[in-house]
Amino acid sequence: MIDSACCIDSAIARIAPPDLRTLNAALLRAFPKMSRSGSELGLVLYRALLKGSVVRREDLAALAGRPTREVVAILQEPGMRGQVLYDDARAVIGFAGLTVKPTTHAFRVGDSSAFVWCAWDGFFIPPLLGVSAALTTVCPSCKSRVNISVSAKGAQAAGVAHPVISFLSPDAHHCRGAEDSIASFCDRVNVFCSKCCADTSLTEDGELFLLSLREAFDLGVLYNAARFGRVLA
């Protein structure tokens, strides 16, 4: 149930979102382009992180069928290094939206649990990997838990009639590295129980606009095709 206290002014002026292709183009400009090797290794890394544990570079190399030194070199490519987070032992703890480090957004695939940097990451990763996932997050306004099922076919919320996702058009200053992306972009992309729950955040942050679950999913499909299409074909 939505806390009525969060519905402070449903008539508040909201920024109209750009069309999805324009928004996807902004995402692609903000994040450096990956090489083919980077895209291939990225898919392997996503699947490894889905298991919920840190990924050592030598283990990633074994999974990818590549020498460790080659994997280390790929991870340092311009299109990769700003999207990878490491622990003190230089094991990978996060990559391009998926992490084993707890966040507000829990992400479960089967019996495996991980987390995502922002709510929208939970929309593009399942169709990218061809898996069904359960995204559990919290509405920033009323603090209600929101459960969303995401598969290769779409996204559906349980117990919330009209959830929305706050989003913004990223640019280079939002995405200068993984930690910067999380702070300036990901932390602002959240699921709200409704448009009225989102009003306070939209009032305080003039860059935000709202997407429906369908729009968030369709944006993810466009993003995946542009970022990984040549290795998914």
Contacts in CASP RR format, 6 or more apart in sequence:
PFRMAT RR
TARGET T0000
AUTHOR 0000-0000-0000
METHOD contacts of the structure
MODEL  1
MIDSACCIDSAIARIAPPDLRTLNAALLRAFPKMSRSGSELGLVLYRALL
KGSVVRREDLAALAGRPTREVVAILQEPGMRGQVLYDDARAVIGFAGLTV
KPTTHAFRVGDSSAFVWCAWDGFFIPPLLGVSAALTTVCPSCKSRVNISV
SAKGAQAAGVAHPVISFLSPDAHHCRGAEDSIASFCDRVNVFCSKCCADT
SLTEDGELFLLSLREAFDLGVLYNAARFGRVLA
1 144 0 8 1.000
2 139 0 8 1.000
2 142 0 8 1.000
2 144 0 8 1.000
2 160 0 8 1.000
2 193 0 8 1.000
2 194 0 8 1.000
2 197 0 8 1.000
3 141 0 8 1.000
3 142 0 8 1.000
3 143 0 8 1.000
3 144 0 8 1.000
5 142 0 8 1.000
6 139 0 8 1.000
6 141 0 8 1.000
6 142 0 8 1.000
6 193 0 8 1.000
6 196 0 8 1.000
6 197 0 8 1.000
6 199 0 8 1.000
6 200 0 8 1.000
7 194 0 8 1.000
7 196 0 8 1.000
7 197 0 8 1.000
7 199 0 8 1.000
8 196 0 8 1.000
8 199 0 8 1.000
8 200 0 8 1.000
9 196 0 8 1.000
9 199 0 8 1.000
10 195 0 8 1.000
10 196 0 8 1.000
10 199 0 8 1.000
12 199 0 8 1.000
12 202 0 8 1.000
12 203 0 8 1.000
14 195 0 8 1.000
14 202 0 8 1.000
14 209 0 8 1.000
14 210 0 8 1.000
15 202 0 8 1.000
15 206 0 8 1.000
15 207 0 8 1.000
15 208 0 8 1.000
15 209 0 8 1.000
16 209 0 8 1.000
17 23 0 8 1.000
17 167 0 8 1.000
17 209 0 8 1.000
17 210 0 8 1.000
17 211 0 8 1.000
17 215 0 8 1.000
18 26 0 8 1.000
18 169 0 8 1.000
20 215 0 8 1.000
20 218 0 8 1.000
20 219 0 8 1.000
20 222 0 8 1.000
21 222 0 8 1.000
23 167 0 8 1.000
23 169 0 8 1.000
23 219 0 8 1.000
24 219 0 8 1.000
24 220 0 8 1.000
24 222 0 8 1.000
24 223 0 8 1.000
24 226 0 8 1.000
26 169 0 8 1.000
26 170 0 8 1.000
26 171 0 8 1.000
27 170 0 8 1.000
27 219 0 8 1.000
27 223 0 8 1.000
28 223 0 8 1.000
28 226 0 8 1.000
28 227 0 8 1.000
29 171 0 8 1.000
29 172 0 8 1.000
30 170 0 8 1.000
30 171 0 8 1.000
30 172 0 8 1.000
30 174 0 8 1.000
30 175 0 8 1.000
31 79 0 8 1.000
31 83 0 8 1.000
31 170 0 8 1.000
31 175 0 8 1.000
31 227 0 8 1.000
32 78 0 8 1.000
32 79 0 8 1.000
32 82 0 8 1.000
33 79 0 8 1.000
34 42 0 8 1.000
34 77 0 8 1.000
34 79 0 8 1.000
34 80 0 8 1.000
34 227 0 8 1.000
35 74 0 8 1.000
35 77 0 8 1.000
35 79 0 8 1.000
36 230 0 8 1.000
36 231 0 8 1.000
37 74 0 8 1.000
37 77 0 8 1.000
38 74 0 8 1.000
38 77 0 8 1.000
38 79 0 8 1.000
38 80 0 8 1.000
39 227 0 8 1.000
39 228 0 8 1.000
39 229 0 8 1.000
39 230 0 8 1.000
39 231 0 8 1.000
40 64 0 8 1.000
40 231 0 8 1.000
41 60 0 8 1.000
41 64 0 8 1.000
41 66 0 8 1.000
41 71 0 8 1.000
41 74 0 8 1.000
41 75 0 8 1.000
41 80 0 8 1.000
42 80 0 8 1.000
42 95 0 8 1.000
42 96 0 8 1.000
43 128 0 8 1.000
43 129 0 8 1.000
43 228 0 8 1.000
43 231 0 8 1.000
44 60 0 8 1.000
44 63 0 8 1.000
44 64 0 8 1.000
45 55 0 8 1.000
45 60 0 8 1.000
45 92 0 8 1.000
45 95 0 8 1.000
46 95 0 8 1.000
46 96 0 8 1.000
46 98 0 8 1.000
46 125 0 8 1.000
46 128 0 8 1.000
46 129 0 8 1.000
47 63 0 8 1.000
47 129 0 8 1.000
48 55 0 8 1.000
48 59 0 8 1.000
48 60 0 8 1.000
48 63 0 8 1.000
48 92 0 8 1.000
49 55 0 8 1.000
49 92 0 8 1.000
49 94 0 8 1.000
49 95 0 8 1.000
49 98 0 8 1.000
49 99 0 8 1.000
49 100 0 8 1.000
49 114 0 8 1.000
50 98 0 8 1.000
50 109 0 8 1.000
50 112 0 8 1.000
50 114 0 8 1.000
50 129 0 8 1.000
50 131 0 8 1.000
51 112 0 8 1.000
51 114 0 8 1.000
52 100 0 8 1.000
52 112 0 8 1.000
52 113 0 8 1.000
52 114 0 8 1.000
53 100 0 8 1.000
54 87 0 8 1.000
54 91 0 8 1.000
54 92 0 8 1.000
54 93 0 8 1.000
54 100 0 8 1.000
55 91 0 8 1.000
55 92 0 8 1.000
55 93 0 8 1.000
56 89 0 8 1.000
56 91 0 8 1.000
56 92 0 8 1.000
57 68 0 8 1.000
57 71 0 8 1.000
57 72 0 8 1.000
57 75 0 8 1.000
57 90 0 8 1.000
57 91 0 8 1.000
57 92 0 8 1.000
58 68 0 8 1.000
60 71 0 8 1.000
60 92 0 8 1.000
61 67 0 8 1.000
61 68 0 8 1.000
61 70 0 8 1.000
61 71 0 8 1.000
64 71 0 8 1.000
66 74 0 8 1.000
74 80 0 8 1.000
75 81 0 8 1.000
75 84 0 8 1.000
75 92 0 8 1.000
82 177 0 8 1.000
82 178 0 8 1.000
82 181 0 8 1.000
83 95 0 8 1.000
83 96 0 8 1.000
83 97 0 8 1.000
83 177 0 8 1.000
83 178 0 8 1.000
83 181 0 8 1.000
84 92 0 8 1.000
84 94 0 8 1.000
84 95 0 8 1.000
84 96 0 8 1.000
84 178 0 8 1.000
85 92 0 8 1.000
85 93 0 8 1.000
85 94 0 8 1.000
85 95 0 8 1.000
85 99 0 8 1.000
85 101 0 8 1.000
85 178 0 8 1.000
85 179 0 8 1.000
86 92 0 8 1.000
86 93 0 8 1.000
87 93 0 8 1.000
93 99 0 8 1.000
93 100 0 8 1.000
93 101 0 8 1.000
94 100 0 8 1.000
94 101 0 8 1.000
94 178 0 8 1.000
97 116 0 8 1.000
97 117 0 8 1.000
97 118 0 8 1.000
97 121 0 8 1.000
97 125 0 8 1.000
97 186 0 8 1.000
98 107 0 8 1.000
98 114 0 8 1.000
98 115 0 8 1.000
98 116 0 8 1.000
98 117 0 8 1.000
98 121 0 8 1.000
98 125 0 8 1.000
99 114 0 8 1.000
99 115 0 8 1.000
99 116 0 8 1.000
99 117 0 8 1.000
100 114 0 8 1.000
100 115 0 8 1.000
101 115 0 8 1.000
102 115 0 8 1.000
103 115 0 8 1.000
103 116 0 8 1.000
103 117 0 8 1.000
104 137 0 8 1.000
104 138 0 8 1.000
104 190 0 8 1.000
105 115 0 8 1.000
105 116 0 8 1.000
105 117 0 8 1.000
105 118 0 8 1.000
105 119 0 8 1.000
105 121 0 8 1.000
105 122 0 8 1.000
105 135 0 8 1.000
105 136 0 8 1.000
105 137 0 8 1.000
106 113 0 8 1.000
106 115 0 8 1.000
106 135 0 8 1.000
106 136 0 8 1.000
106 137 0 8 1.000
107 113 0 8 1.000
107 114 0 8 1.000
107 115 0 8 1.000
107 116 0 8 1.000
107 121 0 8 1.000
107 122 0 8 1.000
107 125 0 8 1.000
107 133 0 8 1.000
107 134 0 8 1.000
107 135 0 8 1.000
107 136 0 8 1.000
108 114 0 8 1.000
108 133 0 8 1.000
108 134 0 8 1.000
108 136 0 8 1.000
109 126 0 8 1.000
109 131 0 8 1.000
109 132 0 8 1.000
109 133 0 8 1.000
109 134 0 8 1.000
110 132 0 8 1.000
116 122 0 8 1.000
116 125 0 8 1.000
116 135 0 8 1.000
117 181 0 8 1.000
117 182 0 8 1.000
117 186 0 8 1.000
118 182 0 8 1.000
118 185 0 8 1.000
118 186 0 8 1.000
118 187 0 8 1.000
118 188 0 8 1.000
118 189 0 8 1.000
118 190 0 8 1.000
119 135 0 8 1.000
119 137 0 8 1.000
119 165 0 8 1.000
119 189 0 8 1.000
119 190 0 8 1.000
119 191 0 8 1.000
119 216 0 8 1.000
120 165 0 8 1.000
120 167 0 8 1.000
120 189 0 8 1.000
120 216 0 8 1.000
120 219 0 8 1.000
120 220 0 8 1.000
121 186 0 8 1.000
122 133 0 8 1.000
122 135 0 8 1.000
122 150 0 8 1.000
123 135 0 8 1.000
123 150 0 8 1.000
123 155 0 8 1.000
123 165 0 8 1.000
123 213 0 8 1.000
123 216 0 8 1.000
123 217 0 8 1.000
123 219 0 8 1.000
123 220 0 8 1.000
124 219 0 8 1.000
124 220 0 8 1.000
124 221 0 8 1.000
124 223 0 8 1.000
124 224 0 8 1.000
125 133 0 8 1.000
126 132 0 8 1.000
126 133 0 8 1.000
126 150 0 8 1.000
126 151 0 8 1.000
126 152 0 8 1.000
127 150 0 8 1.000
127 151 0 8 1.000
127 152 0 8 1.000
127 154 0 8 1.000
127 217 0 8 1.000
127 220 0 8 1.000
127 221 0 8 1.000
127 224 0 8 1.000
128 224 0 8 1.000
128 228 0 8 1.000
128 232 0 8 1.000
130 151 0 8 1.000
130 152 0 8 1.000
131 151 0 8 1.000
131 152 0 8 1.000
132 149 0 8 1.000
132 150 0 8 1.000
132 151 0 8 1.000
132 152 0 8 1.000
133 149 0 8 1.000
133 150 0 8 1.000
133 151 0 8 1.000
134 147 0 8 1.000
134 148 0 8 1.000
134 149 0 8 1.000
134 150 0 8 1.000
135 147 0 8 1.000
135 148 0 8 1.000
135 149 0 8 1.000
135 150 0 8 1.000
136 145 0 8 1.000
136 146 0 8 1.000
136 147 0 8 1.000
136 148 0 8 1.000
137 145 0 8 1.000
137 146 0 8 1.000
137 148 0 8 1.000
137 190 0 8 1.000
137 191 0 8 1.000
138 144 0 8 1.000
138 145 0 8 1.000
138 146 0 8 1.000
139 145 0 8 1.000
139 146 0 8 1.000
139 190 0 8 1.000
139 191 0 8 1.000
139 192 0 8 1.000
139 193 0 8 1.000
139 197 0 8 1.000
140 190 0 8 1.000
140 192 0 8 1.000
140 201 0 8 1.000
141 192 0 8 1.000
141 193 0 8 1.000
141 197 0 8 1.000
141 198 0 8 1.000
141 200 0 8 1.000
141 201 0 8 1.000
142 193 0 8 1.000
142 197 0 8 1.000
144 160 0 8 1.000
144 193 0 8 1.000
146 157 0 8 1.000
146 160 0 8 1.000
146 163 0 8 1.000
146 191 0 8 1.000
146 193 0 8 1.000
147 157 0 8 1.000
147 158 0 8 1.000
147 159 0 8 1.000
148 155 0 8 1.000
148 156 0 8 1.000
148 157 0 8 1.000
148 158 0 8 1.000
148 163 0 8 1.000
148 191 0 8 1.000
148 213 0 8 1.000
149 155 0 8 1.000
149 156 0 8 1.000
149 157 0 8 1.000
149 158 0 8 1.000
150 217 0 8 1.000
154 214 0 8 1.000
154 217 0 8 1.000
155 213 0 8 1.000
155 214 0 8 1.000
155 216 0 8 1.000
155 217 0 8 1.000
156 213 0 8 1.000
157 163 0 8 1.000
157 213 0 8 1.000
160 193 0 8 1.000
160 194 0 8 1.000
161 194 0 8 1.000
162 193 0 8 1.000
162 194 0 8 1.000
162 195 0 8 1.000
163 191 0 8 1.000
163 192 0 8 1.000
163 193 0 8 1.000
163 194 0 8 1.000
163 213 0 8 1.000
164 191 0 8 1.000
164 192 0 8 1.000
164 194 0 8 1.000
164 195 0 8 1.000
164 198 0 8 1.000
164 210 0 8 1.000
164 211 0 8 1.000
164 212 0 8 1.000
164 213 0 8 1.000
165 189 0 8 1.000
165 190 0 8 1.000
165 191 0 8 1.000
165 192 0 8 1.000
165 210 0 8 1.000
165 211 0 8 1.000
165 212 0 8 1.000
165 213 0 8 1.000
165 216 0 8 1.000
166 188 0 8 1.000
166 189 0 8 1.000
166 190 0 8 1.000
166 192 0 8 1.000
166 198 0 8 1.000
166 201 0 8 1.000
166 202 0 8 1.000
166 205 0 8 1.000
166 208 0 8 1.000
166 209 0 8 1.000
166 210 0 8 1.000
167 189 0 8 1.000
167 208 0 8 1.000
167 209 0 8 1.000
167 210 0 8 1.000
167 211 0 8 1.000
167 216 0 8 1.000
168 174 0 8 1.000
168 185 0 8 1.000
168 188 0 8 1.000
168 189 0 8 1.000
168 205 0 8 1.000
168 207 0 8 1.000
168 208 0 8 1.000
168 209 0 8 1.000
169 207 0 8 1.000
170 185 0 8 1.000
173 184 0 8 1.000
174 180 0 8 1.000
174 181 0 8 1.000
174 184 0 8 1.000
174 185 0 8 1.000
175 181 0 8 1.000
175 184 0 8 1.000
175 185 0 8 1.000
188 201 0 8 1.000
188 205 0 8 1.000
188 207 0 8 1.000
188 208 0 8 1.000
190 201 0 8 1.000
192 198 0 8 1.000
192 201 0 8 1.000
192 210 0 8 1.000
195 210 0 8 1.000
198 208 0 8 1.000
198 210 0 8 1.000
201 208 0 8 1.000
202 208 0 8 1.000
202 209 0 8 1.000
202 210 0 8 1.000
211 219 0 8 1.000
224 232 0 8 1.000
225 232 0 8 1.000
END
